[in-house]
Amino acid sequence: MATEVMMPKLSPTMEEGLLSRWLKKEGDRVSMGEPLAEIDTDKATMEMQALTSGVLRKILINEGESAPLGQLIAIVGEPDEDISALLNKAPAKASAPATTAQPASQSEPATQPPTQPQTQPPTQNEQPAAAGNGKQGNVVEAPASGRLIVSPLAARMAAEAGIDLRALSGSGPGGRIIKRDIEAAIEAGSAAPEQASVTQLRAVPPLQQPALTEASPYRDQPMTEMRKTIARRLVTSIGPVPHFFLTTEIEMDLAVEMRRNINELDTEHKISLNDIIVKIAAAALIKNPQVNASFQEKSIRYYERADIGVAVAIDDGLITPVVRSADQKSLSQIAGEIRGLAERARSRKLKPEEYMGATFSISNLGMLGIDEFTAVINPPEAAILAVGAVTPKPVVRNNEIVVRQIMRVTMSCDHRAVDGATGARFLQTFKKILENPLYLVV
């Protein structure tokens, strides 16, 4: 009997998925449990497995297209089976063409090549085709042909590999450039070189600058599944959750010295200041369990272990992998785990259990030179700690001006679960241990 293949729920927060690649084609035999397709969720790229055995009779959604949860995307059945009744249930294909960038005036394309030759390949933000999830794939202007149609996954892969999309011919429907085209280009060694040739640069037509009195040209880039989820969660956090903020300054001299000494003793397992911050935050949570909590509408849930979410910036936005039981792990264990989680996050290989269910989160922008900021709470967690840069500053100690390594941290608290005094006591504990790291061994 023919079986409907629906868009599956591959992560707890997923509402729709983007079909990045079919691993089988129509007419192929599939077995139960065998990978059938790769799906881009709001957090990662995951395999969809076949739930039955048979032949893949019909594919109803192309690579680079999105579908909501539960939508029919394929049919598996026997070779001679009548599947017309199931085909009638399939959603109608959109007939409207893909949305292109709208210029300020009708005579100007939305995206044009630069006036001056570029000596470096464009960065991801400058790529003509950035990741998106439109029904027809991303559409970008091309100097020769007028436009390119690129799947979101292919656009992201091309940006990472430095491949000039204008040099490729798409093998997807309607000439769409898809994942296998990028993979073939990488295998053929056709990635764009670091230095563009003079001949190539001269072939690019000059940019016709608009008059300064005209409105700026622009382009509309469809949001990725991750960016859509971030937008939804921010609306459910900063509005409904009553935030308040607590800021303190911490002397980091002893923590910096401890890190240096550890790394000199153990050159194989490098420890970062962020690893130390995660470990000490976990210790402070165990000493202040009222902060290691979440608001549950009819109750406040207090956790016995400190599962610390560590914010990691990736191409599509921000994801927070979780270090489980950080209060019970050594610094070297935490360091290794954070490195592994960050690598899997950037390659979109995290499993749902690796980024869901933190009891407290840390967002560190110090490495980007940010002195102080406030972070938005990730519901249902009760708090998040925003960490700034460590910088030398003059301070008064014993009536003398001395230079100390100072770091500013700001904790955002959900006032429904954490009171001001409760949050302040946590920060006092955090500050005390971080300024005197030997407390970790007491």
N, C-alpha and C positions, 0 to 999 in steps of 0.2 A: 504494500500500500504506500502511495506517495506521501512524503513527509514535508511539511513546511519548515523552512529554515528561517528563523526570526532573528532580528538584531538582538543579541544577548546583552544582559547586564553584567559587564565584566569588572566593574568597580562599584563600590557602594554609593558614590555620588554621581555616577554616569546617568545622563538623561538621553543622550544620543551618541552614535558612534560614526566614525569616518572609515570607510572601507579603504584601507591603504593598499592591500594586495590580496588577490585571490591566489591561493596555493594549489587549487585545482581548476581545471577548465571544463566547460560543458562536455559531457560524454565520458569524463573520467570516473572510474569506480572509486568510491570512498568507503572506508570502514569506520565503525563506531569508535570514537575517541581519537580519530586521526585529525591532525590540523587541517582545517578547511580554508581559513582566511586569516589575515592579519587586520586587526581593528585598532584604530587610534581612538582611545578613550580620553577623558578629561585629564588623565594623569600619566598614562603610559601606552605603549603599543603592545597589544596582547594577542595571542593566538585564539581563534574561535575553533572549537573542536566539533566534529560531526557527532550528532546525537543518535544517528542511525546508520545502517549500512545500505548501500545501493549505488546508483549512478547519479552524478550531478546532472540533472536534466535541464535545468534552466537557471541562469544567473539574472537576477532582476535589479541589481544595483551595480554600477560600474566602479572601478577603482577611482578613488578621488571624490566619490559622492558620499553624502551623509544620510543617515536614516535614524528616526527616533526608536527608542526601545520598543520591541514587539512588532516592528514593521516586517513584512515578508520580504526577504532579500534573495531567496533561492529556493529551489525545489529539488528534493532527492527522491528518486523512485526507481522502478525497474525500467529497462530500456524500451519495452513495448507498452508501457502503462499510459493510460489516458490521463493527462494532467490539466486538461482544459478548464475544469472547474476551479482548480487552484489558481490557474493563470488569471481567471476572471476576478479573483480577489486581490490581485496585485495592484498597488497604487499606480495611477496614470503618470507617465513621464511628463515632466515640465517641458513645455514647448518653447518657453521664452528663452532668448539667448542669454548668455552669461553677461553679468553686469560689468561694464568696463569703467575705468576712471573717467570722471566728468571734468573736462577742462573749464577754465574760466571763460574762454570764448570758444565758439564752435570751430574756429580755424586752427586751434592748437591741440595737439595730442596731450593726454594727461601725463604721460611719462615719456621723457625724451632723454637721449644720451647727453652727457655733459659737454660743455663748450671746450674746456681744456682737456688735453690728454691726461689720463690717469696713469701714474707709474706703479700703482699697487692695485691688485684686484679689489673690487668693491667689497665693503664689509657687508655683514648680513643685513643691516638696516638699509644699505644702498642697493641690495639685489633687486633687479627688476621684477622678480617673482618671489614674494615672501609667502610664508606658510599661511594657508587659509582653508576654508572648507566649503566653498561654493559648489553648487550642483554641477557646474561645468568645469570646475577646477579654477585656479587663479588665471585671470586674463591680464596680460601685460602688453604694452606697445612694443613692437619690434621695428627697427629702422627700415628693414627691407619689406617684410611681409605684412606689416600692419599690426599683427597681434600674435601672441603665443598663448596657448592654453596649457597650464601646468597643474598637476595635482599637488596638493599641499605637502605631502610627504616628499615628492620629487623636488619641490622647491627648497625644502629644508635640507635635503641631502646635497643638492647642488650648491647651496650656500656654504655648507660645511666643507665640501670638497673643492670649492673654488672653480666650479664648472660654469662656462659661459653658455647659458641656455639657448642663446641665439644660434649656436653652432650645432644644435641637436635637431633631429627629426623625431617627432613623437610617434610611438607605435600604438597609442591608445585610441579610443574612439574619437573621431573628428581631428586626429592629429595631436591629441593631448600627449604631453610629455609626462610619463609615469615612472614609477620606481625602477622598473627593469631597464629603462633608457639610461638613467643615471648610473645604474650598476654596470651597464655595458660600457659607458663612457669612462668610468673609473678603471675597469679592467683593461680598456684599450689605451690607458694612459693619456686620455684627452683632457685631463683637468687643466684649467687655465693656468699658465705660468705666472710667476710673481711679477715679471716685467712684461707688459703688453708690447707687442712689436710695433715699430713705427708705421709699417704698412697697414696693420689692423686699425691703428688709431686714426690714420688719415682717411680710412674708409667710412668712418662714422660721420654722418652729416652734422654740421654745426647746429647748436641750439639757437632757435629764434627767440630772443628775449622778449617777453611781453612788456608793454608800456607800464611804467611804474604806477600809473593811475588805475590800472586794471586789477581786479581781484586775483589772488594767487591761484595758480593751477593746483589741483589736488587729486588724490586717488583714494578710493574706498577699498580697504583691505578687509575681507571677511575675517571674523574672529575664529580662532581655533577652539576646539572643544575645551581645552584647559582655560583659555581666557574667558570663555562664557561662564564656566564654573566659578572662576575667581570673581567675576562680576556679580554673580548671584549670591555668593557667600559673603561678599563685602556688604551687600545690601542687607543681608540678614544679620550682620554683625554690628557695623558702626551705627545703624539706626536703632534697632530694638535693644541692643546691649548697652546699658548705661556705663560708659567708660569713665574712669578717673585715672590720673597719672601721678606717679611718684618718681622723682629724680634724685640721684645722689652721685657724688664724686668718690672715686676709689683710687688709693695709691697703689700702683701696680709694680713698684720696684722689686719687691720680694718675689712676686709671681713671675716677673720677667727673668729674674735671676734663677729661680727654680727651674723654669723651662730651659734656660741655657745649660744649666748643670745636668739636667736629665738627658738632653740631646747630646752633650759631650760624652756622657757615660754610655749611652745606647744610641749609636749612630744608625742602627737599622730601623728603629721605630721612632720617627720624628714626631714630637709633640708640638701642637700649636697652642697659642693662648686661648683660642676658642675651645679646644679640648679641655683645658683647665677650667674654663668658665662653665662648661657643661657639667663637669664633675662636681664643682662647688655648688652650682645651682641645685643639683640633685641632692647634695648633702643638706643644703639649706631647706629644701622642701620637706625632707624627712623630719627635720627639727621644727618645721612650721607646717604641719599637715593641713591647716585650714586653707592654705594657698594651693596645695596639691589637690585641687577639687574641680568639680564641674557643676553647672547649674542645670537641673533636670525638671524644671517647671514645678513639680510637686515636692521635690526634695533636692538636697545638695549632696552630691556624691563625693566622698573622700577616698582617695586612693592610698594603698599601702606601699606601692612602689613608685619610683619617679621615672616615668617614661617621657623622655625629653625630645620634643620635636625641634629639629635643627633646620632652619629655613635655608634652602638652596635655590639660587637663581638659575633658571634654565632659559632656553630660547623663547619658549611660549609664555613664561611667567614665573611663578614661584611655587615650589612644592616643599613640603616639610617632612622629610624622612624622620623616623622615630628611633632613638636609641633606647631600647627596652632595659628597664632596671639599671639605669645609669648610676644609681646610688650604690650598687653592688659590684660595679666593674672598675678595673684599674684604668689609669690614664692611657696606657698603651692599648688596652682593649677598646676604649672609647675612640681613640685616634684612628685605629684600624677600621672600626665599624663605620665611623663618619666618612672616611675616605671611600670605602666600598659603597655606602649608600649614595654618596654624592655622584660617584661615577655611574651607578645604575640610574640615578635620577636624570642625569644629562643625556643618557642614551635611551631614556624612556623604557627601562626594563624593570622598574620597581613593581613588586607585588603589592596588592592592596593592604595586606597586613604590615607592610613596611612603611606606609605613610598614613595609616589611619590609627586613631586611638591614643594620641599623646595626652598626657596629663598636664603638660606645661610646655611652652615653646620659647625658643630663643632666636632672635633675628639679629645678626651681627653685620653691620655695614662699616665697621671700623677699618677694614682692609681697603675700603674705597675712599678713605679720608673723611668720612662723616663724623663730626664730633658728637652730635646729639640728634635723636629723632624719636618719634613715637610710633609704635607698631599697633596694628589693628588685631584685636583678639580673634582667635580661631575658635568659634563655638563648637562644642559646649565648654571648652576650657575656660577657666576662671581668670587666667592671666597670661601675659606674654612679656618677655624682657627684651628691650631694644638696647643693643650694645654699640657704643661709639668707639672712636679711635683712641689709642694710647698715645698721648703726646706729652712732651716735657713742658711743665708749667712752673712758674715761681709760686711758692706757698710760704706761709709764715709758720715756723716751728721753733718753739722756745725763744720767741721774740727775735728770730733771725729769718731772713729770706733765703730759702734754699730751693733748689730745682728738684721736682719729683715727677715721675711718670704717672700722669693722671688719666683716668678713664671715666667717662660719664655714662651712666646707665639709667634708663627710664622704664619703669614697669607700668604697663596698662592693666587695669584690674576691672573685672565685672563687679560692679557695686552690689549686685543681687547676691553674690556669694562671698565677696571679700570686702571687709571694712577697711577704712584708711589706716587704723592702728595695726590691723592684721598685716596689711601689705607692708607697712613701715617696719614691723618686726622682722619680716622675711628679709627685707633689704638690709637691715642691720646685721642679721646673721650672715648673709651673703657677703657683705662688705668686710665683716670681721674675719671670715675665713680666707677671703681672697687677699686681704692685706697681710694675713699671717697664715700661709698655706700649710704650715706644720700642724695646724689644727686637724688636717685630714688624717693624720696618723695618731692622734690622741684618742 
